[in-house]
Amino acid sequence: MGTYRHTATADLPADDVFAYLRDPRNLPRFFPQMTEAEPTGGGEAHVEADVGGKHVEGEAWLRADEARRRLEWGADDDDYHGELEVAESSPGSCEITVVLHTERAEGGEIQRALEETVAALTHTAVAETDVDGARGDTGAGGVG
């Protein structure tokens, strides 16, 4: 199984970024192939995606560790799972690291997609927080 890692920096507090990223309903905003992610309870979510010209759907598990700002995900019947961690790098700034474990595709393709996804989630989290700040909401994505 291949393991792929990418880290990006965001000029936001780590707690705000994690609050935004841990909400499964936000997943389609930064995973380009995902079209729906709806919590079903018990740390699980129903997910749908368009991958390789096919529409797929299934159940996934999600585990959030608030204290460590860590999110893990995967599916019981799949060869794919991952982790996301948000670490404070300085006051008001953080590093977002995503690690994927998969046997689905060639390394270069997976690494490139991972880098694009981390860039998208970093950009989206910053944009959502800026909008919420302008409205007077607390937390990223209205969470908080």
C-alpha positions in Angstrom: 0.0 0.0 0.0 1.3 3.4 -1.0 1.5 6.3 1.5 1.4 9.9 0.3 1.8 13.0 2.4 1.5 16.8 1.8 1.6 19.8 4.2 0.4 23.4 3.6 0.4 26.5 5.7 -2.7 28.6 6.4 -2.8 32.0 8.0 -5.6 31.1 10.4 -5.8 29.8 14.0 -5.5 26.0 14.1 -8.7 25.5 16.1 -10.7 27.5 13.5 -9.3 25.4 10.6 -9.9 22.1 12.3 -13.5 23.1 13.2 -14.2 23.8 9.5 -12.4 20.7 8.2 -13.9 18.2 10.7 -17.5 18.8 9.5 -18.3 16.1 6.9 -20.7 18.4 5.1 -17.8 20.6 4.1 -15.9 17.8 2.4 -17.4 18.4 -1.1 -16.1 22.0 -0.9 -12.5 20.9 -1.0 -12.5 17.3 -2.4 -13.1 18.0 -6.1 -14.6 14.5 -6.9 -16.9 14.4 -3.9 -20.5 15.5 -4.6 -22.1 14.7 -1.2 -21.1 13.9 2.4 -23.8 13.7 5.0 -23.3 12.5 8.6 -25.4 9.4 9.4 -24.4 9.2 13.1 -22.0 7.2 15.1 -18.9 8.6 13.4 -20.1 7.6 9.9 -21.2 9.5 6.8 -22.9 8.7 3.5 -20.6 9.9 0.7 -21.0 10.2 -3.0 -18.4 11.1 -5.6 -17.8 11.2 -9.4 -14.6 9.2 -10.0 -13.2 8.3 -13.4 -16.5 9.1 -15.1 -18.5 6.9 -12.7 -20.8 8.0 -9.9 -20.0 6.0 -6.7 -21.5 6.1 -3.3 -21.1 4.4 0.0 -20.6 4.6 3.8 -17.4 5.9 5.3 -16.2 6.2 8.9 -14.8 9.5 10.3 -13.0 9.8 13.6 -12.2 13.3 15.0 -9.8 13.8 17.9 -10.4 17.4 19.0 -7.5 17.6 21.4 -5.0 16.6 18.7 -6.9 18.3 15.9 -6.7 15.1 14.0 -9.3 13.6 11.6 -9.1 10.0 10.3 -11.4 8.5 7.6 -11.9 5.5 5.5 -14.3 2.7 4.6 -14.4 -0.8 5.9 -14.5 -2.5 2.5 -11.9 -0.3 0.8 -8.1 -0.1 0.4 -8.1 3.6 1.0 -7.9 5.6 4.3 -6.3 8.8 5.5 -5.5 11.2 8.2 -5.6 15.0 8.5 -3.8 16.9 11.2 -3.9 20.6 11.9 -0.9 21.9 14.0 -0.4 25.5 15.3 2.8 26.8 13.8 2.5 30.3 15.3 -0.3 32.4 16.8 -2.9 32.8 14.0 -1.1 30.4 11.6 -1.2 26.6 11.2 0.1 23.7 9.2 -2.4 21.2 7.6 -1.0 17.8 6.9 -2.9 15.1 5.0 -1.6 11.5 4.7 -3.3 9.0 2.3 -2.9 5.3 2.2 -4.1 3.6 -1.0 -3.4 1.0 -3.7 -5.8 2.7 -6.2 -3.4 4.4 -8.6 0.1 5.3 -9.5 2.1 7.3 -7.1 2.6 10.5 -9.2 -1.2 10.7 -9.9 -2.1 10.3 -6.2 0.6 12.8 -5.0 -0.5 15.4 -7.5 -4.2 15.0 -6.5 -3.3 15.2 -2.8 -1.4 18.4 -3.3 -4.3 19.9 -5.3 -6.7 18.8 -2.5 -4.6 20.2 0.3 -4.3 23.5 -1.6 -8.1 23.6 -2.2 -8.9 22.8 1.5 -6.5 25.4 2.7 -7.9 28.1 0.3 -11.5 27.1 1.1 -10.9 27.2 4.9 -9.4 30.7 4.7 -12.1 32.0 2.4 -14.9 30.6 4.6 -13.3 32.0 7.7 -13.0 35.5 6.0 -16.7 35.4 5.0 -17.7 34.3 8.5 -15.5 37.0 10.1 -17.2 39.7 7.9 -20.6 38.4 9.0 -19.5 38.3 12.7 -19.8 34.5 13.0 -17.3 32.6 15.2 -15.2 29.7 14.0 -14.5 28.5 10.5 -17.5 27.6 8.3 -19.8 29.0 10.9 -18.7 26.4 13.5 -17.8 27.6 16.9 
